[in-house]
Amino acid sequence: MEELEREYLISCYDKRVGFLGKTPAALGWSEKGQAARYEAALGLFGFESLSGFGSVDERGGCAGVSCPGAVSLADYGCGMGDFYGFLLRKGISGIDYSGFDINPGLIGIARTRYLGGKDRSEKNGDQKNVFFDVLDIDSGELPGFYDYSLICGVFNQRVGGASEAAKRCIEKMWRRTRRALVFDALSDKKDMEKDAALEYYGAREMLEFAARKIPAAKASVHEDLVEGSLILCLRRE
């Protein structure tokens, strides 16, 4: 992503938070739509109905009681930490969660919400494995390897090269993902109403990209889980 586009997006979301508050609407979501996308991601990861994490099961998900450190997840474009808050409300605990975003202001809000403003929480309680940091993955790398990776709505704004940046992000994150990656974007289905300010993605386009650039992954596209969404899921065989 070019520097001007990066600065535009940061400024845009800072202003939206100023006008709309620390809400999903400031990030372009309705509460219902955001929750539906998070539910879909959990379903594709394979642990949507569990109350905690435990040992790895045969599906690559988790089963049993809470077991800190059993599962790690990278959330790129985490914004204000909404997905982590969603996990807490679902009763999912004991996860190694790392949230990343290009926007320092949003990361600051996430740290205040969940870590008392610190870079990383104290080594006690349910938050001991929670981390938020500023990262532009176009010019950097994830600082580790993760069982699961999420990219949800990050490349929905129509700025120059958004689609290409999305694909570079997927490639980079896949190299640091052990089990499954979920990429959620807007579907370009012909029967969907379009907004000229937003970027849309096609099922064929994304499957061809995955086959060409990430041939080792088992790729699937889902346009029936959330209205208006295209979800690409990549799994290791």
Secondary structure, 3 states (H helix, E strand, C coil): CCHHHHHHHHHHHHHHHHHHCCCHHHHCCCHHHHHHHHHHHHHHHCCCCCCCCCEECCCCCEECCCCCCCEEEEEECCCCCHHHHHHHHCCCCCEEEEEEECCHHHHHHHHHHHHCCCCECCCCCCCCCEEEEECCCCCCCCCCCEEEEEEECCCCECCCCHHHHHHHHHHHHHHCEEEEEEEEEEECCCCCCCCCCECCECHHHHHHHHHHHCCCEEEEEECCCCCCEEEEEEEEC
